């Protein structure tokens, strides 16, 4: 099931989704540790990366 998902999505997109997930986790850790402005700044990276992924996927 996981191999089929990776094959359909593509290896590079799976890597980028893992990067987005790690950005969200880092942002949550920063927020909970008290660095709220840093967490908000880093949290904006995730939708930006997802937006670029969608844009480049549409232009293929």
N, C-alpha and C positions, 0 to 999 in steps of 0.2 A: 504494500500500500504506500509506504514512504517512497520507495523507488519510483513508483508510478507518478506520484506527486512531483518529485524532483524532475523526472523526465518531461512531464507536461509543462512545468514552470520554467525549467532551464536552470542550470547550475549557478549561473551568475545571479539570477534573480533570487535564488534561495540564499546565496551568500549575502546579498543586499538586505533581504528580510531578516537574516540573523543580525546584521549590523544595526538595523532599525530596532530590533528587539533589545539589543545590548544598550543602545542609546536610551531607550525608555527605562531600562533597569538602572542605568547610571543616574539618570535624571531623578528617579524616585529615591535612590540612596542619598543623593545630594539634598533633595528636598527634606527628607526625614532627618538628616543630620543638621539642618539649620541653614544651609546655603541656598536660600530660596531663589534669589535672583539668578545664581548660576544654574540652578535646576530648570528655571523657566527658559533661560537662554538655550540650554542644551535640548530641552524638550521640543523646541521649534525645529530642530534638525530633522527629527523623524518624519513629519509630514512633508518637509521639503524634499527629502530623499525619495519618499514614496511618490511625490509629484513628478520628480525627474524620471523615476522608473516608468510611470504611466506615460509620460510624454515621449520617452525614447521608444517604448513599446508600440505606441501609436504610429511612430514614424518609420517603423521597420517595413 
